[in-house]
């Protein structure tokens, strides 16, 4: 009888806890970085690609950014938001200056508000140079399953 109660308790616990695990996803994040996507658009050969993941359970964002063809060395890079494509916004997540040479790699834990903006498509990533201090290449970040 005691074994039956224990088994029932375990089954109930797992059944109640299962929905918590079912909602956790690891999403892919991506953005194509171009001079034309800057606001206002820039001329030049700069281009790049941001890829990464976002874990909805731990709220950890991981990124990898390859870029080339800039007018000079990168002087800054950031995730910005909230802003839809074609609009500018403040820095939501800065990149440490020591991590600027391509490829840029990193990770951070997002707040609830940052997560909401990222998942709504309201973050963009850009790379700045001395010639283009407001940003030389930019791309809107998409989160997809």
C-alpha positions as CSV (number, residue, x, y, z in Angstrom):
1,X,0.0,0.0,0.0
2,X,2.8,2.4,0.9
3,X,4.6,1.6,-2.4
4,X,1.4,2.4,-4.3
5,X,1.1,5.8,-2.6
6,X,4.8,6.5,-3.4
7,X,4.4,5.6,-7.0
8,X,1.2,7.7,-7.3
9,X,3.0,10.7,-5.7
10,X,5.9,10.3,-8.1
11,X,3.6,10.0,-11.1
12,X,1.6,13.1,-10.0
13,X,4.8,15.1,-9.4
14,X,6.1,14.3,-12.8
15,X,2.7,15.0,-14.4
16,X,2.4,18.4,-12.8
17,X,6.0,19.3,-13.5
18,X,6.0,18.2,-17.1
19,X,4.3,21.4,-18.4
20,X,7.1,23.4,-17.0
21,X,9.6,21.5,-19.1
22,X,7.4,21.5,-22.2
23,X,7.5,25.3,-22.5
24,X,11.3,25.5,-22.5
25,X,12.8,25.9,-26.0
26,X,16.2,26.6,-27.5
27,X,15.6,29.0,-30.4
28,X,18.0,29.9,-33.1
29,X,18.8,33.6,-33.6
30,X,20.1,35.1,-36.8
31,X,20.7,38.3,-38.6
32,X,22.3,39.2,-41.9
33,X,24.5,42.3,-41.4
34,X,24.6,44.8,-44.3
35,X,25.5,48.5,-44.9
36,X,22.1,49.0,-46.5
37,X,20.3,48.0,-43.3
38,X,21.9,50.8,-41.3
39,X,19.7,53.8,-40.5
40,X,20.5,55.9,-42.5
41,X,21.9,53.4,-45.1
42,X,25.7,53.4,-45.6
43,X,27.7,52.7,-48.7
44,X,30.5,50.1,-48.6
45,X,31.5,46.5,-48.8
46,X,30.8,45.6,-45.2
47,X,28.8,42.5,-44.5
48,X,28.4,39.9,-41.8
49,X,26.2,37.2,-40.3
50,X,25.0,36.8,-36.7
51,X,24.1,33.3,-35.6
52,X,23.3,31.9,-32.1
53,X,20.8,30.5,-29.7
54,X,18.4,31.6,-27.1
55,X,17.3,29.3,-24.3
56,X,13.9,30.3,-23.0
57,X,14.4,28.4,-19.8
58,X,17.7,29.8,-18.6
59,X,17.2,33.1,-20.6
60,X,20.8,32.7,-22.0
61,X,21.5,34.3,-25.3
62,X,24.6,33.0,-27.1
63,X,26.0,34.6,-30.3
64,X,28.6,34.3,-33.0
65,X,29.2,37.1,-35.5
66,X,31.4,36.9,-38.5
67,X,32.0,40.1,-40.5
68,X,34.3,41.5,-43.2
69,X,34.8,44.3,-45.6
70,X,34.5,47.2,-43.1
71,X,36.0,50.6,-43.8
72,X,38.4,50.0,-40.8
73,X,38.7,48.1,-37.6
74,X,35.5,47.7,-35.5
75,X,35.3,50.3,-32.7
76,X,32.1,49.0,-31.1
77,X,29.3,46.5,-31.5
78,X,26.0,46.2,-29.7
79,X,22.6,44.6,-29.6
80,X,20.1,47.5,-29.8
81,X,16.4,47.7,-28.9
82,X,13.6,47.9,-28.8
83,X,13.3,48.9,-32.4
84,X,11.8,47.4,-35.5
85,X,13.7,47.4,-38.8
86,X,14.3,50.9,-40.1
87,X,14.3,52.6,-36.7
88,X,17.1,53.3,-34.2
89,X,17.2,52.6,-30.5
90,X,19.6,52.6,-27.6
91,X,22.0,49.9,-26.7
92,X,20.3,46.9,-25.1
93,X,23.3,44.7,-24.7
94,X,26.9,46.0,-25.3
95,X,29.8,43.9,-26.5
96,X,33.1,44.2,-24.6
97,X,35.7,46.1,-26.7
98,X,38.2,43.2,-26.3
99,X,35.8,40.9,-28.2
100,X,35.4,43.1,-31.3
101,X,37.6,41.4,-33.9
102,X,35.8,39.0,-36.1
103,X,34.4,36.6,-35.1
104,X,32.6,38.1,-32.1
105,X,31.4,35.5,-29.7
106,X,29.7,35.8,-26.4
107,X,26.7,35.1,-24.1
108,X,24.5,36.9,-21.6
109,X,21.4,36.2,-19.5
110,X,18.5,38.4,-20.5
111,X,16.0,40.2,-18.4
112,X,12.2,39.6,-18.9
113,X,11.9,42.9,-20.9
114,X,15.0,42.0,-23.0
115,X,13.6,38.6,-23.8
116,X,10.2,40.1,-24.8
117,X,11.9,42.5,-27.2
118,X,14.2,39.9,-28.7
119,X,11.4,37.4,-29.3
120,X,9.2,40.1,-30.8
121,X,11.9,40.9,-33.4
122,X,12.7,44.2,-31.9
123,X,16.5,43.9,-31.5
124,X,19.1,44.6,-34.0
125,X,22.9,44.1,-34.0
126,X,25.4,46.5,-35.5
127,X,29.1,47.0,-35.8
128,X,30.6,50.5,-35.7
129,X,33.9,51.8,-37.2
130,X,35.7,55.2,-36.9
131,X,34.4,56.2,-40.3
132,X,30.9,55.1,-39.4
133,X,30.6,55.9,-35.7
134,X,26.8,55.4,-35.7
135,X,27.2,51.9,-37.2
136,X,28.5,50.5,-40.5
137,X,26.7,47.2,-40.7
138,X,23.4,46.2,-39.1
139,X,20.9,43.4,-39.1
140,X,17.5,42.8,-37.4
141,X,17.8,39.8,-35.1
142,X,15.2,37.0,-35.6
143,X,14.5,34.2,-33.2
144,X,13.2,31.0,-34.9
145,X,12.6,27.4,-33.8
